[in-house]
């Protein structure tokens, strides 16, 4: 009898502990999702764009050199070379922005929301 009562009390304690832990995890997840649905500040957006711009200046020349080489080797037209250069640049820039964003713990959704919110702002343009 006494062992059954202690066993039942232990089972209830474990159950309550599980519910408390689960509830805490649920609240933490919900708060994280709420924060992820907020746009980043204009200052943070500008900081990311400036960092990406610095990186873009570095790889733009490399891409141009590579495309010029490909143009000579494969006889690309000027128009086709410009298309390839633009595609490579956009892909590289997207990759750089994603790395910067991830390093700063900012989701793609947060960036998209910020772009929409500040698209008319001269600092962001």
N, C-alpha and C positions, 0 to 999 in steps of 0.2 A: 504494500500500500504506500509506504513512505517513498520507496524507490520510484513508483509510478508517478507520484506527485512531482518528485524532483526531475524525472525524465520529461514529464509534460511541461514543467516550468522551463527546462533547458530548451525544449523544442520551440516553445513560445518565444523565448529570448532570441534564439537563432532566427526565427521567422521575422521578428521585429527588427533585428539587426539587418537582415537581408532587405526588408522593405525600406529601411532608412538609407541604406547604401544605394539601393536602386533609385530612390527618390532624389538623392543628392546628385547622382550621375545624370538623371533626367534633367534636373534644373541646370546643371553645368552645361549640358549639351544644348538646351534651349537658349541659354544666355549666349553661348558661342554662336549659334545660328542667328540670333538677333543682332549681334555685333557684326556678323558677316553680311547682313543685309543692309548695313548702313554705308553710305559713301565715305571714302576717305576724305580728310580735310583738303581744302584747296592747297594748303602749304605742303602737305604730304604728296599730293598729286604732282605739284610743280617740282618737288624734290626728285621724285621718280623720273619725271620727264627730262629733267636736267641731267640726271645720271645716265639715262638712256641716250640722250643727245651726245654726251661726251663719248660714250662707247660707239655710237653710230659714226662719229667722225673718224674713229680709229678703223672700223671695218669697211667704211665706204670706199676708201682708197684701195684696200685689198680686193674688194669686189670689182672695182673698176679695172684694176690691173689684170685680174683673172679673166674678166669678160673680154678685155682687149686681146689677151692671149688666145682665148677661144675663138674670137672673131677672125684672127689671122689664121689659126690652125684649121678652122672648119669653114671659113669663108662666109661667116654670118653677115647679113646685111646690117646696115646701121640701125634700121628700125628693129630688127630682131635682137641685135645686141642691146639696144635700149630696153627692150622688153625683159630680156634675161637679167640685165643689171637691176631693173626695178623689182623684179620678182625676188631675186637674191637679197636685195636690200630690205624689202618688206619682211621676208622670212627671218633674216638675221635680227632685224629690229624687234620683231615680235618675240623672238627667243630671248633677247636681252631684257626686254621689259618683263617677261615672265620670270626670269631668274631674279631680277631686282625685286619684283613684287613678292615672290616666294621668300626671298631673303628677309624682307621686311614683314612677313606674315600677313600679307594683304591678298584677299581673294580676287579672282577675276571679276566677280560680281560687284565687289566694292569699287574696283577701278571703273567698270562700266557705268555704275551709278554716278560716280564722281565726274566722269567725262560728260555725261548727260547734264548734270547739274551745273557744271562750270564751262560748258562749250562756248558760251558767249563771252567769257572772261578773257581779257587781253593777256593776262599773265599765263593762262593755260594755252592759248592759241600760239 
